[in-house]
Amino acid sequence: GTCAIVAYQQDKLDEFIGVDGDNEVSLYVAPVGKL
């Protein structure tokens, strides 16, 4: 399973994943991986 990350800085995340923030935006953040 996973859990949603409720709060994040929209502009910093958009820059990190390489979207422009106008035509493309980040909507949902969830951790993925395995311990």
PLY file of the C-alpha trace (Angstrom):
ply
format ascii 1.0
element vertex 35
property float x
property float y
property float z
element edge 34
property int vertex1
property int vertex2
end_header
0.00 0.00 0.00
0.88 3.66 0.06
-0.38 6.89 1.55
-0.96 10.25 -0.11
1.25 13.19 0.78
-1.30 15.85 1.68
0.83 19.02 1.60
3.64 19.92 -0.78
5.04 23.02 -2.47
3.40 23.07 -5.89
5.96 25.24 -7.66
8.97 23.31 -6.34
7.44 19.94 -7.25
6.46 21.16 -10.74
10.05 22.33 -11.28
11.46 19.06 -9.93
9.39 16.86 -12.26
9.80 19.24 -15.21
6.31 20.59 -15.82
5.54 24.23 -16.59
2.87 24.86 -13.94
0.45 26.35 -16.49
-0.45 23.65 -19.01
0.84 20.80 -16.84
0.75 20.57 -13.04
1.35 18.01 -10.33
-1.92 16.89 -8.72
-1.11 13.99 -6.44
1.99 12.90 -4.56
2.47 9.39 -3.18
5.61 7.60 -2.04
6.57 4.43 -3.87
9.22 1.90 -3.08
9.99 -1.05 -0.91
11.58 -1.38 2.52
0 1
1 2
2 3
3 4
4 5
5 6
6 7
7 8
8 9
9 10
10 11
11 12
12 13
13 14
14 15
15 16
16 17
17 18
18 19
19 20
20 21
21 22
22 23
23 24
24 25
25 26
26 27
27 28
28 29
29 30
30 31
31 32
32 33
33 34
